[in-house]
Structures are given as C-alpha cells and as structure tokens.
Amino acid sequence: MKNIAILCSGGDVSGMNPAIKHFVEYSLKKGLIPYLVYDGYEGLIDNNIKKATYNDVAGIMIRGGTVIGSARSKRFMQSEFRAQAKRNLDAHNIDMLVVLGGDGSFRGLHTFYKEHGIKFCGVPSTIDNDINGTDYCLGVDTALNIIKVAIDAVRDTAASFRRAFVIETMGRDCGYLALVSHLTSGSELCLIPELPYNLQDYKEEFQKQIKNGRRYFLAIVSEGIKQDAQEIAEWFENEVGIESRVSVLGHIQRGGNPSIYDRLMAYKFVNYAIDGLLGEHDESVICYTKQGFVYRAIDEVAGHIKPLDPELISYLS
Ligand code: ADP
C-alpha cells in the first residue's frame, strides 16, 4: 500500500473541504492510504499528520474554509525545517503530496521536491484567479456568488436612498472578481488595476443620467486600483453630486458554502492530481484550460503574472 497526504497552504478558499473529502474517497478507491496534514507546512514540520478515515471527512462538503486548517509558514522557507518535514513524512511512509494553495505554496513544494524527492501535485486555489497557466482556480465561483448576493443587496438600499455605492472586491493586483461581477450585475462603473482610468471621463455622462432620472449608481472597484474606495466615493459626492457610501466586501468573499461548480471542480482537480502522481507527473500543478485539464511544470505557473482574459477586458471598452 502507498501512502499519500493532502494539505492546504496560504489563503483558504471555499471548495477546499469538497477537495479534502474527495481526496480521501478517491485515494481509498485507488488502494492508497490517505493522510491529512493539519495547518499547512507548519503541520508537516510539527508532525501534525494523521491517517484519514471516512469519519474525518463526513459532512464537510457543504462547509467553506478548510477543516484541516491552512497556514503560512516562515519556517518552511528554511532548509532545516524542510528536512524536519521530510523526516516526519518518512516516519509515515508518505512520498506523495496533494497541495491546495497558490503560487508561493507551489514554489515551496518545488524546492522541497528538489531537496528531498517528495512528489507533489498542486491544485490552484485562490479566489483572486491570478495563478498563471490555469483559467480557473478553486474557490472563484463561490466568491463570485457571494459577491453577487452582496451587490444585489446593496442595490436595494442604493435605489431607496438615491446613492452611489462603491463596492470594493478582493483580487490583489488582478481585476478578475471586479470585472466579472460588473459584467454580471449591470453596475455602472468598474475599475480594475489592468486598465488605466480617469474618473472625470465619466462625470458628464453620470450627471446627465441623474438629470434623466437615475436614482443610484453602483461602482465595483478592485482592491488593487490606484485609489481607495473612499476616494472614489468622495468623487461621486463632490464631482458628480450624489450622496455616496463605501462597502468593502473583505473576507466574506472567502467564506460561504461552496457552490456546485466549486464542488465539481474540487472533485475533478483531485482526481487529476492523484492520477498524475500515480502516473508520470512527479512535480506538477494541475491546471484547467480551454483544452481541459493539463499538468504544468512549476516554472510555467509560479513567478509569472497571469494576464486577465483580453476578451473579458474588451467588454469594458
Ligand atoms: P500562496 O500559496 O497563496 O501564494 P504564500 O505566497 O503566502 O501563499 O505561500 C504560502 C507558503 O508557501 C509560505 O508561507 C511558505 O511556507 C511557502 N513558501 C512560499 N515560497 C516559498 C519558497 N520560495 N520556499 C519555500 N517555501 C515557500
């Protein structure tokens, strides 16, 4: 029997629990012994590694976050602690890892593989959808659905009070969440880091719309733009002439019951990850592309800026 382990590293996303559940089930189906590593690389170093049973993952499908915890680990950046992690894995006879994480986590794994030969498959997991080489990252769909509910709720109050609402989404330097939310909510303004903007270009048009009876504006702005949401709100008040409010969605975008799409993607990502490890893919990231699932080398994924889909950007102009 071969032993295999799963861990979560970096920011948590909704969809990790469905992935963990399926990891246990699919490993057992393939004749492997599944292990859970708690609290990311910290758990590898501290030997927080436990053999999994069906009971450990029963009922977790509907829960956001991750029941095995995630962490950032400064210690894993140091070779002595990676050596300690290797000794712990050896003690459990584990030489295959599935890691739900982002760019940084995969880079760490690659170093670990080169030093100690622990095979890995990375599953791209971040709501920002900014990992190069994959069109989709686990957690994105649930985040978009949470944002949708928030925007719809804000719209009700905006319309009642004749207000402009500036809604800030996450995404670091990637405007994906803001752009898709804008296109699918019919908001009036969308600002993303990928596109330069000048607010004054919108002033006349917005004032004309108010004269023609518009009661409210919704502006969706990505956290990575050059101004903060408060400054955009002040522009609405001072230049356009409409009372305004700011709504920073923050961490609610990370939580919530995983969407059907994320549950299904979790299932597929894990199948491919385990199949890859049992096949010839010793150090890869499983990516989802227009051609389907592909295994990519770490150098294609980590350390690159992922360009935002030009087709989506073109809808803004
Ligand atoms: P993400 O995986 O979401 O990009 P981070 O960049 O914070 O998140 O990385 C998560 C963890 O991966 C870090 O806390 C660290 O333990 C590990 N890691 C990142 N880069 C390296 C590296 N170059 N070498 C070793 N470990 C790394």
Boltz pocket constraint, residues with backbone or C-beta under 6 A from the ligand:
constraints:
  - pocket:
      binder: B
      contacts: [[A, 9], [A, 10], [A, 11], [A, 41], [A, 71], [A, 72], [A, 73], [A, 74], [A, 75], [A, 76], [A, 77], [A, 78], [A, 101], [A, 102], [A, 103], [A, 104], [A, 105], [A, 106], [A, 107], [A, 108], [A, 109], [A, 111], [A, 125], [A, 126]]
      max_distance: 6.0
